[in-house]
Amino acid sequence: MSDEMTKDWFDPETSTFGDRVAGAREAAGMTQKQLAKRLGVKLVTLQNWENDMAEPRANRLSMLAGMVNVSMMWLLDGTGEGVEPVMSETREDKDMNEILAEIVDLKSRALRTANRLGALEKKLRSWVD
């Protein structure tokens, strides 16, 4: 990943908690399975964190930050000590950056839509019951 791509990809405006967990894990050279084992959590738990389906408790967040060598604040909101950017950039990197930014946006919209659908379903079921 290039400097510009890393900066944009992990920018607080475009990245999610899960994006930062996955990026920090990859930068630390660990697989999901390896990190989950070191943290003492199930693989599915770590996958849920990386997919923005759940967030760790404070004690696990602290352990996670230490193991991937980033600050807790960076994991939470993208500020503070994060992953070190790579220094070269190509046209492919820019294209990938645009695609990744669009994916992040679509994931965010899908999550909001799923939450809205759940709320509507709950409301409808309360009328039916």
Backbone atoms as SQL, in Angstrom:
CREATE TABLE atoms (id INTEGER PRIMARY KEY, chain TEXT, resi INTEGER, resn TEXT, atom TEXT, x REAL, y REAL, z REAL);
INSERT INTO atoms VALUES
  (1, 'A', 1, 'MET', 'N', 0.841, -1.180, 0.000),
  (2, 'A', 1, 'MET', 'CA', 0.000, 0.000, 0.000),
  (3, 'A', 1, 'MET', 'C', 0.884, 1.240, 0.000),
  (4, 'A', 2, 'SER', 'N', 0.485, 2.257, -0.696),
  (5, 'A', 2, 'SER', 'CA', 1.298, 3.463, -0.770),
  (6, 'A', 2, 'SER', 'C', 1.041, 4.380, 0.410),
  (7, 'A', 3, 'ASP', 'N', 1.914, 5.401, 0.520),
  (8, 'A', 3, 'ASP', 'CA', 1.759, 6.389, 1.588),
  (9, 'A', 3, 'ASP', 'C', 0.399, 7.064, 1.483),
  (10, 'A', 4, 'GLU', 'N', 0.088, 7.545, 0.290),
  (11, 'A', 4, 'GLU', 'CA', -1.193, 8.234, 0.092),
  (12, 'A', 4, 'GLU', 'C', -2.356, 7.285, 0.336),
  (13, 'A', 5, 'MET', 'N', -2.231, 6.072, -0.170),
  (14, 'A', 5, 'MET', 'CA', -3.304, 5.100, 0.009),
  (15, 'A', 5, 'MET', 'C', -3.473, 4.745, 1.474),
  (16, 'A', 6, 'THR', 'N', -2.362, 4.523, 2.168),
  (17, 'A', 6, 'THR', 'CA', -2.438, 4.197, 3.588),
  (18, 'A', 6, 'THR', 'C', -3.048, 5.354, 4.349),
  (19, 'A', 7, 'LYS', 'N', -2.614, 6.570, 4.018),
  (20, 'A', 7, 'LYS', 'CA', -3.137, 7.748, 4.707),
  (21, 'A', 7, 'LYS', 'C', -4.645, 7.861, 4.478),
  (22, 'A', 8, 'ASP', 'N', -5.088, 7.685, 3.218),
  (23, 'A', 8, 'ASP', 'CA', -6.511, 7.778, 2.909),
  (24, 'A', 8, 'ASP', 'C', -7.291, 6.597, 3.469),
  (25, 'A', 9, 'TRP', 'N', -6.758, 5.400, 3.311),
  (26, 'A', 9, 'TRP', 'CA', -7.467, 4.198, 3.717),
  (27, 'A', 9, 'TRP', 'C', -7.711, 4.188, 5.216),
  (28, 'A', 10, 'PHE', 'N', -6.750, 4.660, 6.007),
  (29, 'A', 10, 'PHE', 'CA', -6.917, 4.660, 7.455),
  (30, 'A', 10, 'PHE', 'C', -7.323, 6.025, 7.989),
  (31, 'A', 11, 'ASP', 'N', -7.717, 6.915, 7.096),
  (32, 'A', 11, 'ASP', 'CA', -8.198, 8.223, 7.506),
  (33, 'A', 11, 'ASP', 'C', -9.452, 8.044, 8.364),
  (34, 'A', 12, 'PRO', 'N', -9.584, 8.800, 9.450),
  (35, 'A', 12, 'PRO', 'CA', -10.765, 8.656, 10.311),
  (36, 'A', 12, 'PRO', 'C', -12.089, 8.838, 9.570),
  (37, 'A', 13, 'GLU', 'N', -12.066, 9.601, 8.482),
  (38, 'A', 13, 'GLU', 'CA', -13.298, 9.845, 7.731),
  (39, 'A', 13, 'GLU', 'C', -13.704, 8.665, 6.856),
  (40, 'A', 14, 'THR', 'N', -12.731, 7.845, 6.431),
  (41, 'A', 14, 'THR', 'CA', -13.057, 6.772, 5.490),
  (42, 'A', 14, 'THR', 'C', -12.886, 5.375, 6.055),
  (43, 'A', 15, 'SER', 'N', -12.149, 5.221, 7.137),
  (44, 'A', 15, 'SER', 'CA', -11.922, 3.876, 7.663),
  (45, 'A', 15, 'SER', 'C', -12.801, 3.606, 8.877),
  (46, 'A', 16, 'THR', 'N', -13.037, 2.331, 9.099),
  (47, 'A', 16, 'THR', 'CA', -13.827, 1.905, 10.251),
  (48, 'A', 16, 'THR', 'C', -12.907, 1.245, 11.268),
  (49, 'A', 17, 'PHE', 'N', -13.433, 0.978, 12.432),
  (50, 'A', 17, 'PHE', 'CA', -12.683, 0.250, 13.448),
  (51, 'A', 17, 'PHE', 'C', -12.164, -1.062, 12.855),
  (52, 'A', 18, 'GLY', 'N', -13.033, -1.791, 12.179),
  (53, 'A', 18, 'GLY', 'CA', -12.644, -3.071, 11.592),
  (54, 'A', 18, 'GLY', 'C', -11.535, -2.941, 10.565),
  (55, 'A', 19, 'ASP', 'N', -11.601, -1.895, 9.736),
  (56, 'A', 19, 'ASP', 'CA', -10.539, -1.646, 8.755),
  (57, 'A', 19, 'ASP', 'C', -9.200, -1.472, 9.456),
  (58, 'A', 20, 'ARG', 'N', -9.215, -0.688, 10.540),
  (59, 'A', 20, 'ARG', 'CA', -7.964, -0.408, 11.248),
  (60, 'A', 20, 'ARG', 'C', -7.439, -1.658, 11.954),
  (61, 'A', 21, 'VAL', 'N', -8.324, -2.474, 12.519),
  (62, 'A', 21, 'VAL', 'CA', -7.878, -3.725, 13.154),
  (63, 'A', 21, 'VAL', 'C', -7.220, -4.617, 12.108),
  (64, 'A', 22, 'ALA', 'N', -7.890, -4.803, 10.980),
  (65, 'A', 22, 'ALA', 'CA', -7.346, -5.660, 9.922),
  (66, 'A', 22, 'ALA', 'C', -6.027, -5.109, 9.390),
  (67, 'A', 23, 'GLY', 'N', -5.966, -3.806, 9.155),
  (68, 'A', 23, 'GLY', 'CA', -4.740, -3.199, 8.640),
  (69, 'A', 23, 'GLY', 'C', -3.579, -3.318, 9.606),
  (70, 'A', 24, 'ALA', 'N', -3.850, -3.090, 10.882),
  (71, 'A', 24, 'ALA', 'CA', -2.791, -3.190, 11.889),
  (72, 'A', 24, 'ALA', 'C', -2.325, -4.636, 12.038),
  (73, 'A', 25, 'ARG', 'N', -3.265, -5.569, 11.978),
  (74, 'A', 25, 'ARG', 'CA', -2.906, -6.990, 12.076),
  (75, 'A', 25, 'ARG', 'C', -2.015, -7.378, 10.899),
  (76, 'A', 26, 'GLU', 'N', -2.407, -6.971, 9.696),
  (77, 'A', 26, 'GLU', 'CA', -1.613, -7.287, 8.508),
  (78, 'A', 26, 'GLU', 'C', -0.238, -6.633, 8.576),
  (79, 'A', 27, 'ALA', 'N', -0.192, -5.374, 9.020),
  (80, 'A', 27, 'ALA', 'CA', 1.091, -4.673, 9.144),
  (81, 'A', 27, 'ALA', 'C', 1.992, -5.359, 10.166),
  (82, 'A', 28, 'ALA', 'N', 1.387, -5.994, 11.167),
  (83, 'A', 28, 'ALA', 'CA', 2.155, -6.724, 12.179),
  (84, 'A', 28, 'ALA', 'C', 2.542, -8.119, 11.692),
  (85, 'A', 29, 'GLY', 'N', 2.076, -8.487, 10.494),
  (86, 'A', 29, 'GLY', 'CA', 2.447, -9.769, 9.903),
  (87, 'A', 29, 'GLY', 'C', 1.753, -10.969, 10.520),
  (88, 'A', 30, 'MET', 'N', 0.539, -10.778, 11.005),
  (89, 'A', 30, 'MET', 'CA', -0.191, -11.881, 11.633),
  (90, 'A', 30, 'MET', 'C', -1.446, -12.226, 10.843),
  (91, 'A', 31, 'THR', 'N', -1.805, -13.499, 10.888),
  (92, 'A', 31, 'THR', 'CA', -3.083, -13.930, 10.337),
  (93, 'A', 31, 'THR', 'C', -4.159, -13.700, 11.392),
  (94, 'A', 32, 'GLN', 'N', -5.403, -13.785, 10.969),
  (95, 'A', 32, 'GLN', 'CA', -6.503, -13.661, 11.933),
  (96, 'A', 32, 'GLN', 'C', -6.390, -14.748, 13.003),
  (97, 'A', 33, 'LYS', 'N', -6.097, -15.945, 12.565),
  (98, 'A', 33, 'LYS', 'CA', -6.004, -17.069, 13.502),
  (99, 'A', 33, 'LYS', 'C', -4.895, -16.837, 14.531),
  (100, 'A', 34, 'GLN', 'N', -3.742, -16.358, 14.076),
  (101, 'A', 34, 'GLN', 'CA', -2.623, -16.104, 14.992),
  (102, 'A', 34, 'GLN', 'C', -2.973, -15.032, 16.017),
  (103, 'A', 35, 'LEU', 'N', -3.560, -13.936, 15.561),
  (104, 'A', 35, 'LEU', 'CA', -3.893, -12.850, 16.479),
  (105, 'A', 35, 'LEU', 'C', -4.987, -13.276, 17.454),
  (106, 'A', 36, 'ALA', 'N', -5.988, -13.976, 16.965),
  (107, 'A', 36, 'ALA', 'CA', -7.059, -14.445, 17.853),
  (108, 'A', 36, 'ALA', 'C', -6.485, -15.323, 18.960),
  (109, 'A', 37, 'LYS', 'N', -5.580, -16.213, 18.589),
  (110, 'A', 37, 'LYS', 'CA', -4.971, -17.099, 19.586),
  (111, 'A', 37, 'LYS', 'C', -4.176, -16.295, 20.608),
  (112, 'A', 38, 'ARG', 'N', -3.386, -15.330, 20.145),
  (113, 'A', 38, 'ARG', 'CA', -2.584, -14.513, 21.071),
  (114, 'A', 38, 'ARG', 'C', -3.463, -13.686, 22.001),
  (115, 'A', 39, 'LEU', 'N', -4.622, -13.248, 21.510),
  (116, 'A', 39, 'LEU', 'CA', -5.540, -12.458, 22.331),
  (117, 'A', 39, 'LEU', 'C', -6.400, -13.320, 23.250),
  (118, 'A', 40, 'GLY', 'N', -6.438, -14.623, 22.954),
  (119, 'A', 40, 'GLY', 'CA', -7.276, -15.515, 23.749),
  (120, 'A', 40, 'GLY', 'C', -8.753, -15.386, 23.420),
  (121, 'A', 41, 'VAL', 'N', -9.050, -15.085, 22.146),
  (122, 'A', 41, 'VAL', 'CA', -10.444, -15.001, 21.708),
  (123, 'A', 41, 'VAL', 'C', -10.666, -15.985, 20.567),
  (124, 'A', 42, 'LYS', 'N', -11.919, -16.284, 20.298),
  (125, 'A', 42, 'LYS', 'CA', -12.242, -17.166, 19.181),
  (126, 'A', 42, 'LYS', 'C', -11.983, -16.436, 17.864),
  (127, 'A', 43, 'LEU', 'N', -11.657, -17.212, 16.843),
  (128, 'A', 43, 'LEU', 'CA', -11.414, -16.648, 15.517),
  (129, 'A', 43, 'LEU', 'C', -12.621, -15.837, 15.052),
  (130, 'A', 44, 'VAL', 'N', -13.819, -16.356, 15.263),
  (131, 'A', 44, 'VAL', 'CA', -15.039, -15.657, 14.833),
  (132, 'A', 44, 'VAL', 'C', -15.177, -14.307, 15.538),
  (133, 'A', 45, 'THR', 'N', -14.700, -14.209, 16.764),
  (134, 'A', 45, 'THR', 'CA', -14.752, -12.934, 17.494),
  (135, 'A', 45, 'THR', 'C', -13.889, -11.895, 16.794),
  (136, 'A', 46, 'LEU', 'N', -12.658, -12.277, 16.461),
  (137, 'A', 46, 'LEU', 'CA', -11.770, -11.351, 15.749),
  (138, 'A', 46, 'LEU', 'C', -12.351, -11.001, 14.383),
  (139, 'A', 47, 'GLN', 'N', -12.903, -11.979, 13.698),
  (140, 'A', 47, 'GLN', 'CA', -13.517, -11.713, 12.397),
  (141, 'A', 47, 'GLN', 'C', -14.670, -10.720, 12.533),
  (142, 'A', 48, 'ASN', 'N', -15.452, -10.854, 13.589),
  (143, 'A', 48, 'ASN', 'CA', -16.545, -9.903, 13.828),
  (144, 'A', 48, 'ASN', 'C', -16.014, -8.496, 14.071),
  (145, 'A', 49, 'TRP', 'N', -14.890, -8.386, 14.778),
  (146, 'A', 49, 'TRP', 'CA', -14.280, -7.069, 14.983),
  (147, 'A', 49, 'TRP', 'C', -13.866, -6.471, 13.644),
  (148, 'A', 50, 'GLU', 'N', -13.188, -7.278, 12.824),
  (149, 'A', 50, 'GLU', 'CA', -12.692, -6.787, 11.537),
  (150, 'A', 50, 'GLU', 'C', -13.822, -6.484, 10.556),
  (151, 'A', 51, 'ASN', 'N', -14.957, -7.133, 10.735),
  (152, 'A', 51, 'ASN', 'CA', -16.109, -6.895, 9.860),
  (153, 'A', 51, 'ASN', 'C', -17.091, -5.884, 10.447),
  (154, 'A', 52, 'ASP', 'N', -16.669, -5.211, 11.521),
  (155, 'A', 52, 'ASP', 'CA', -17.488, -4.185, 12.177),
  (156, 'A', 52, 'ASP', 'C', -18.830, -4.722, 12.666),
  (157, 'A', 53, 'MET', 'N', -18.836, -5.975, 13.083),
  (158, 'A', 53, 'MET', 'CA', -20.042, -6.576, 13.642),
  (159, 'A', 53, 'MET', 'C', -20.028, -6.527, 15.165),
  (160, 'A', 54, 'ALA', 'N', -18.868, -6.280, 15.745),
  (161, 'A', 54, 'ALA', 'CA', -18.714, -6.206, 17.202),
  (162, 'A', 54, 'ALA', 'C', -17.435, -5.444, 17.502),
  (163, 'A', 55, 'GLU', 'N', -17.306, -5.013, 18.752),
  (164, 'A', 55, 'GLU', 'CA', -16.082, -4.348, 19.204),
  (165, 'A', 55, 'GLU', 'C', -15.626, -5.004, 20.498),
  (166, 'A', 56, 'PRO', 'N', -14.313, -5.025, 20.725),
  (167, 'A', 56, 'PRO', 'CA', -13.804, -5.667, 21.943),
  (168, 'A', 56, 'PRO', 'C', -14.058, -4.818, 23.185),
  (169, 'A', 57, 'ARG', 'N', -14.034, -5.484, 24.320),
  (170, 'A', 57, 'ARG', 'CA', -14.086, -4.766, 25.593),
  (171, 'A', 57, 'ARG', 'C', -12.756, -4.046, 25.776),
  (172, 'A', 58, 'ALA', 'N', -12.726, -3.136, 26.741),
  (173, 'A', 58, 'ALA', 'CA', -11.547, -2.284, 26.950),
  (174, 'A', 58, 'ALA', 'C', -10.276, -3.090, 27.196),
  (175, 'A', 59, 'ASN', 'N', -10.367, -4.164, 27.985),
  (176, 'A', 59, 'ASN', 'CA', -9.157, -4.939, 28.278),
  (177, 'A', 59, 'ASN', 'C', -8.610, -5.616, 27.027),
  (178, 'A', 60, 'ARG', 'N', -9.487, -6.135, 26.175),
  (179, 'A', 60, 'ARG', 'CA', -9.038, -6.772, 24.930),
  (180, 'A', 60, 'ARG', 'C', -8.534, -5.716, 23.942),
  (181, 'A', 61, 'LEU', 'N', -9.171, -4.565, 23.941),
  (182, 'A', 61, 'LEU', 'CA', -8.725, -3.485, 23.065),
  (183, 'A', 61, 'LEU', 'C', -7.304, -3.075, 23.414),
  (184, 'A', 62, 'SER', 'N', -7.011, -2.973, 24.695),
  (185, 'A', 62, 'SER', 'CA', -5.667, -2.624, 25.150),
  (186, 'A', 62, 'SER', 'C', -4.659, -3.689, 24.722),
  (187, 'A', 63, 'MET', 'N', -5.019, -4.959, 24.904),
  (188, 'A', 63, 'MET', 'CA', -4.137, -6.056, 24.485),
  (189, 'A', 63, 'MET', 'C', -3.927, -6.023, 22.974),
  (190, 'A', 64, 'LEU', 'N', -5.011, -5.833, 22.236),
  (191, 'A', 64, 'LEU', 'CA', -4.955, -5.795, 20.778),
  (192, 'A', 64, 'LEU', 'C', -4.014, -4.693, 20.299),
  (193, 'A', 65, 'ALA', 'N', -4.180, -3.499, 20.841),
  (194, 'A', 65, 'ALA', 'CA', -3.330, -2.371, 20.445),
  (195, 'A', 65, 'ALA', 'C', -1.857, -2.689, 20.689),
  (196, 'A', 66, 'GLY', 'N', -1.554, -3.267, 21.831),
  (197, 'A', 66, 'GLY', 'CA', -0.174, -3.616, 22.145),
  (198, 'A', 66, 'GLY', 'C', 0.398, -4.662, 21.204),
  (199, 'A', 67, 'MET', 'N', -0.404, -5.654, 20.849),
  (200, 'A', 67, 'MET', 'CA', 0.076, -6.740, 19.988),
  (201, 'A', 67, 'MET', 'C', 0.316, -6.311, 18.549),
  (202, 'A', 68, 'VAL', 'N', -0.436, -5.320, 18.086),
  (203, 'A', 68, 'VAL', 'CA', -0.253, -4.867, 16.704),
  (204, 'A', 68, 'VAL', 'C', 0.492, -3.535, 16.634),
  (205, 'A', 69, 'ASN', 'N', 0.976, -3.078, 17.803),
  (206, 'A', 69, 'ASN', 'CA', 1.844, -1.902, 17.894),
  (207, 'A', 69, 'ASN', 'C', 1.205, -0.607, 17.378),
  (208, 'A', 70, 'VAL', 'N', -0.042, -0.372, 17.791),
  (209, 'A', 70, 'VAL', 'CA', -0.721, 0.893, 17.502),
  (210, 'A', 70, 'VAL', 'C', -1.385, 1.367, 18.792),
  (211, 'A', 71, 'SER', 'N', -1.820, 2.618, 18.810),
  (212, 'A', 71, 'SER', 'CA', -2.498, 3.124, 20.010),
  (213, 'A', 71, 'SER', 'C', -3.965, 2.698, 20.017),
  (214, 'A', 72, 'MET', 'N', -4.530, 2.638, 21.219),
  (215, 'A', 72, 'MET', 'CA', -5.948, 2.315, 21.337),
  (216, 'A', 72, 'MET', 'C', -6.792, 3.370, 20.625),
  (217, 'A', 73, 'MET', 'N', -6.406, 4.623, 20.736),
  (218, 'A', 73, 'MET', 'CA', -7.169, 5.695, 20.088),
  (219, 'A', 73, 'MET', 'C', -7.170, 5.535, 18.573),
  (220, 'A', 74, 'TRP', 'N', -6.038, 5.103, 18.023),
  (221, 'A', 74, 'TRP', 'CA', -5.986, 4.914, 16.581),
  (222, 'A', 74, 'TRP', 'C', -6.964, 3.828, 16.165),
  (223, 'A', 75, 'LEU', 'N', -7.009, 2.736, 16.928),
  (224, 'A', 75, 'LEU', 'CA', -7.966, 1.682, 16.602),
  (225, 'A', 75, 'LEU', 'C', -9.399, 2.202, 16.685),
  (226, 'A', 76, 'LEU', 'N', -9.688, 2.980, 17.707),
  (227, 'A', 76, 'LEU', 'CA', -11.055, 3.454, 17.925),
  (228, 'A', 76, 'LEU', 'C', -11.502, 4.519, 16.932),
  (229, 'A', 77, 'ASP', 'N', -10.641, 5.527, 16.709),
  (230, 'A', 77, 'ASP', 'CA', -11.112, 6.634, 15.870),
  (231, 'A', 77, 'ASP', 'C', -10.125, 7.109, 14.802),
  (232, 'A', 78, 'GLY', 'N', -9.002, 6.428, 14.662),
  (233, 'A', 78, 'GLY', 'CA', -8.050, 6.787, 13.611),
  (234, 'A', 78, 'GLY', 'C', -7.065, 7.878, 13.971),
  (235, 'A', 79, 'THR', 'N', -7.093, 8.363, 15.226),
  (236, 'A', 79, 'THR', 'CA', -6.133, 9.385, 15.644),
  (237, 'A', 79, 'THR', 'C', -5.059, 8.737, 16.504),
  (238, 'A', 80, 'GLY', 'N', -3.882, 9.321, 16.531),
  (239, 'A', 80, 'GLY', 'CA', -2.802, 8.769, 17.347),
  (240, 'A', 80, 'GLY', 'C', -1.883, 7.875, 16.538),
  (241, 'A', 81, 'GLU', 'N', -1.094, 7.075, 17.250),
  (242, 'A', 81, 'GLU', 'CA', -0.095, 6.208, 16.618),
  (243, 'A', 81, 'GLU', 'C', -0.763, 5.046, 15.899),
  (244, 'A', 82, 'GLY', 'N', -0.572, 4.992, 14.565),
  (245, 'A', 82, 'GLY', 'CA', -1.157, 3.926, 13.763),
  (246, 'A', 82, 'GLY', 'C', -0.105, 3.165, 12.994),
  (247, 'A', 83, 'VAL', 'N', -0.525, 2.516, 11.923),
  (248, 'A', 83, 'VAL', 'CA', 0.416, 1.756, 11.103),
  (249, 'A', 83, 'VAL', 'C', 1.292, 2.715, 10.311),
  (250, 'A', 84, 'GLU', 'N', 2.508, 2.283, 10.059),
  (251, 'A', 84, 'GLU', 'CA', 3.454, 3.091, 9.289),
  (252, 'A', 84, 'GLU', 'C', 3.139, 2.959, 7.804),
  (253, 'A', 85, 'PRO', 'N', 3.053, 4.076, 7.084),
  (254, 'A', 85, 'PRO', 'CA', 2.756, 4.012, 5.660),
  (255, 'A', 85, 'PRO', 'C', 3.954, 3.545, 4.848),
  (256, 'A', 86, 'VAL', 'N', 3.656, 2.912, 3.714),
  (257, 'A', 86, 'VAL', 'CA', 4.670, 2.542, 2.736),
  (258, 'A', 86, 'VAL', 'C', 4.874, 3.756, 1.837),
  (259, 'A', 87, 'MET', 'N', 6.083, 3.949, 1.310),
  (260, 'A', 87, 'MET', 'CA', 6.422, 5.228, 0.695),
  (261, 'A', 87, 'MET', 'C', 6.216, 5.366, -0.819),
  (262, 'A', 88, 'SER', 'N', 5.907, 4.330, -1.572),
  (263, 'A', 88, 'SER', 'CA', 5.767, 4.509, -3.017),
  (264, 'A', 88, 'SER', 'C', 4.293, 4.463, -3.418),
  (265, 'A', 89, 'GLU', 'N', 3.989, 5.129, -4.544),
  (266, 'A', 89, 'GLU', 'CA', 2.603, 5.158, -5.008),
  (267, 'A', 89, 'GLU', 'C', 2.567, 5.009, -6.518),
  (268, 'A', 90, 'THR', 'N', 1.686, 4.158, -6.991),
  (269, 'A', 90, 'THR', 'CA', 1.521, 3.956, -8.422),
  (270, 'A', 90, 'THR', 'C', 0.081, 4.285, -8.794),
  (271, 'A', 91, 'ARG', 'N', -0.187, 4.292, -10.073),
  (272, 'A', 91, 'ARG', 'CA', -1.559, 4.528, -10.551),
  (273, 'A', 91, 'ARG', 'C', -2.478, 3.424, -10.035),
  (274, 'A', 92, 'GLU', 'N', -1.964, 2.189, -10.000),
  (275, 'A', 92, 'GLU', 'CA', -2.761, 1.081, -9.470),
  (276, 'A', 92, 'GLU', 'C', -3.151, 1.337, -8.020),
  (277, 'A', 93, 'ASP', 'N', -2.207, 1.896, -7.243),
  (278, 'A', 93, 'ASP', 'CA', -2.507, 2.211, -5.844),
  (279, 'A', 93, 'ASP', 'C', -3.652, 3.217, -5.754),
  (280, 'A', 94, 'LYS', 'N', -3.614, 4.227, -6.622),
  (281, 'A', 94, 'LYS', 'CA', -4.680, 5.233, -6.604),
  (282, 'A', 94, 'LYS', 'C', -6.018, 4.599, -6.968),
  (283, 'A', 95, 'ASP', 'N', -6.006, 3.734, -7.983),
  (284, 'A', 95, 'ASP', 'CA', -7.236, 3.047, -8.373),
  (285, 'A', 95, 'ASP', 'C', -7.751, 2.177, -7.231),
  (286, 'A', 96, 'MET', 'N', -6.832, 1.442, -6.598),
  (287, 'A', 96, 'MET', 'CA', -7.232, 0.592, -5.474),
  (288, 'A', 96, 'MET', 'C', -7.764, 1.440, -4.332),
  (289, 'A', 97, 'ASN', 'N', -7.156, 2.592, -4.098),
  (290, 'A', 97, 'ASN', 'CA', -7.610, 3.482, -3.035),
  (291, 'A', 97, 'ASN', 'C', -9.046, 3.928, -3.282),
  (292, 'A', 98, 'GLU', 'N', -9.347, 4.279, -4.516),
  (293, 'A', 98, 'GLU', 'CA', -10.706, 4.691, -4.850),
  (294, 'A', 98, 'GLU', 'C', -11.685, 3.542, -4.643),
  (295, 'A', 99, 'ILE', 'N', -11.292, 2.349, -5.053),
  (296, 'A', 99, 'ILE', 'CA', -12.152, 1.178, -4.877),
  (297, 'A', 99, 'ILE', 'C', -12.354, 0.889, -3.396),
  (298, 'A', 100, 'LEU', 'N', -11.272, 0.929, -2.625),
  (299, 'A', 100, 'LEU', 'CA', -11.384, 0.668, -1.189),
  (300, 'A', 100, 'LEU', 'C', -12.257, 1.706, -0.497),
  (301, 'A', 101, 'ALA', 'N', -12.122, 2.962, -0.879),
  (302, 'A', 101, 'ALA', 'CA', -12.957, 4.011, -0.286),
  (303, 'A', 101, 'ALA', 'C', -14.427, 3.767, -0.614),
  (304, 'A', 102, 'GLU', 'N', -14.695, 3.335, -1.837),
  (305, 'A', 102, 'GLU', 'CA', -16.079, 3.037, -2.212),
  (306, 'A', 102, 'GLU', 'C', -16.612, 1.837, -1.436),
  (307, 'A', 103, 'ILE', 'N', -15.772, 0.828, -1.237),
  (308, 'A', 103, 'ILE', 'CA', -16.178, -0.343, -0.453),
  (309, 'A', 103, 'ILE', 'C', -16.525, 0.071, 0.969),
  (310, 'A', 104, 'VAL', 'N', -15.683, 0.904, 1.579),
  (311, 'A', 104, 'VAL', 'CA', -15.947, 1.378, 2.942),
  (312, 'A', 104, 'VAL', 'C', -17.283, 2.108, 2.987),
  (313, 'A', 105, 'ASP', 'N', -17.520, 2.966, 2.002),
  (314, 'A', 105, 'ASP', 'CA', -18.779, 3.705, 1.947),
  (315, 'A', 105, 'ASP', 'C', -19.962, 2.752, 1.794),
  (316, 'A', 106, 'LEU', 'N', -19.847, 1.780, 0.906),
  (317, 'A', 106, 'LEU', 'CA', -20.934, 0.823, 0.700),
  (318, 'A', 106, 'LEU', 'C', -21.185, -0.024, 1.943),
  (319, 'A', 107, 'LYS', 'N', -20.102, -0.430, 2.635),
  (320, 'A', 107, 'LYS', 'CA', -20.269, -1.192, 3.878),
  (321, 'A', 107, 'LYS', 'C', -21.017, -0.367, 4.910),
  (322, 'A', 108, 'SER', 'N', -20.675, 0.893, 4.999),
  (323, 'A', 108, 'SER', 'CA', -21.328, 1.780, 5.957),
  (324, 'A', 108, 'SER', 'C', -22.807, 1.937, 5.623),
  (325, 'A', 109, 'ARG', 'N', -23.103, 2.153, 4.343),
  (326, 'A', 109, 'ARG', 'CA', -24.504, 2.280, 3.927),
  (327, 'A', 109, 'ARG', 'C', -25.272, 0.983, 4.162),
  (328, 'A', 110, 'ALA', 'N', -24.638, -0.153, 3.862),
  (329, 'A', 110, 'ALA', 'CA', -25.297, -1.448, 4.063),
  (330, 'A', 110, 'ALA', 'C', -25.609, -1.679, 5.533),
  (331, 'A', 111, 'LEU', 'N', -24.690, -1.299, 6.401),
  (332, 'A', 111, 'LEU', 'CA', -24.915, -1.465, 7.836),
  (333, 'A', 111, 'LEU', 'C', -26.070, -0.581, 8.298),
  (334, 'A', 112, 'ARG', 'N', -26.098, 0.664, 7.831),
  (335, 'A', 112, 'ARG', 'CA', -27.208, 1.557, 8.198),
  (336, 'A', 112, 'ARG', 'C', -28.533, 1.018, 7.666),
  (337, 'A', 113, 'THR', 'N', -28.516, 0.499, 6.438),
  (338, 'A', 113, 'THR', 'CA', -29.728, -0.065, 5.853),
  (339, 'A', 113, 'THR', 'C', -30.190, -1.287, 6.634),
  (340, 'A', 114, 'ALA', 'N', -29.250, -2.155, 7.002),
  (341, 'A', 114, 'ALA', 'CA', -29.602, -3.346, 7.786),
  (342, 'A', 114, 'ALA', 'C', -30.190, -2.950, 9.133),
  (343, 'A', 115, 'ASN', 'N', -29.612, -1.950, 9.771),
  (344, 'A', 115, 'ASN', 'CA', -30.152, -1.479, 11.053),
  (345, 'A', 115, 'ASN', 'C', -31.556, -0.919, 10.878),
  (346, 'A', 116, 'ARG', 'N', -31.762, -0.160, 9.820),
  (347, 'A', 116, 'ARG', 'CA', -33.088, 0.415, 9.552),
  (348, 'A', 116, 'ARG', 'C', -34.097, -0.687, 9.256),
  (349, 'A', 117, 'LEU', 'N', -33.700, -1.682, 8.460),
  (350, 'A', 117, 'LEU', 'CA', -34.584, -2.807, 8.169),
  (351, 'A', 117, 'LEU', 'C', -34.968, -3.548, 9.443),
  (352, 'A', 118, 'GLY', 'N', -34.006, -3.750, 10.318),
  (353, 'A', 118, 'GLY', 'CA', -34.281, -4.421, 11.586),
  (354, 'A', 118, 'GLY', 'C', -35.277, -3.646, 12.422),
  (355, 'A', 119, 'ALA', 'N', -35.116, -2.331, 12.467),
  (356, 'A', 119, 'ALA', 'CA', -36.034, -1.493, 13.245),
  (357, 'A', 119, 'ALA', 'C', -37.440, -1.539, 12.656),
  (358, 'A', 120, 'LEU', 'N', -37.538, -1.482, 11.330),
  (359, 'A', 120, 'LEU', 'CA', -38.845, -1.553, 10.685),
  (360, 'A', 120, 'LEU', 'C', -39.505, -2.910, 10.903),
  (361, 'A', 121, 'GLU', 'N', -38.709, -3.969, 10.809),
  (362, 'A', 121, 'GLU', 'CA', -39.253, -5.309, 11.041),
  (363, 'A', 121, 'GLU', 'C', -39.774, -5.438, 12.468),
  (364, 'A', 122, 'LYS', 'N', -39.019, -4.929, 13.415),
  (365, 'A', 122, 'LYS', 'CA', -39.432, -4.977, 14.820),
  (366, 'A', 122, 'LYS', 'C', -40.742, -4.216, 15.023),
  (367, 'A', 123, 'LYS', 'N', -40.833, -3.046, 14.410),
  (368, 'A', 123, 'LYS', 'CA', -42.047, -2.238, 14.522),
  (369, 'A', 123, 'LYS', 'C', -43.241, -2.973, 13.913),
  (370, 'A', 124, 'LEU', 'N', -43.037, -3.553, 12.747),
  (371, 'A', 124, 'LEU', 'CA', -44.104, -4.292, 12.078),
  (372, 'A', 124, 'LEU', 'C', -44.540, -5.492, 12.905),
  (373, 'A', 125, 'ARG', 'N', -43.584, -6.219, 13.451),
  (374, 'A', 125, 'ARG', 'CA', -43.922, -7.389, 14.277),
  (375, 'A', 125, 'ARG', 'C', -44.704, -6.983, 15.526),
  (376, 'A', 126, 'SER', 'N', -44.396, -5.812, 16.083),
  (377, 'A', 126, 'SER', 'CA', -45.126, -5.368, 17.273),
  (378, 'A', 126, 'SER', 'C', -46.586, -5.070, 16.931),
  (379, 'A', 127, 'TRP', 'N', -46.857, -4.649, 15.706),
  (380, 'A', 127, 'TRP', 'CA', -48.236, -4.406, 15.294),
  (381, 'A', 127, 'TRP', 'C', -48.973, -5.716, 15.043),
  (382, 'A', 128, 'VAL', 'N', -48.253, -6.711, 14.514),
  (383, 'A', 128, 'VAL', 'CA', -48.857, -7.999, 14.174),
  (384, 'A', 128, 'VAL', 'C', -49.161, -8.807, 15.428),
  (385, 'A', 129, 'ASP', 'N', -48.271, -8.768, 16.402),
  (386, 'A', 129, 'ASP', 'CA', -48.439, -9.574, 17.626),
  (387, 'A', 129, 'ASP', 'C', -49.507, -9.066, 18.532);
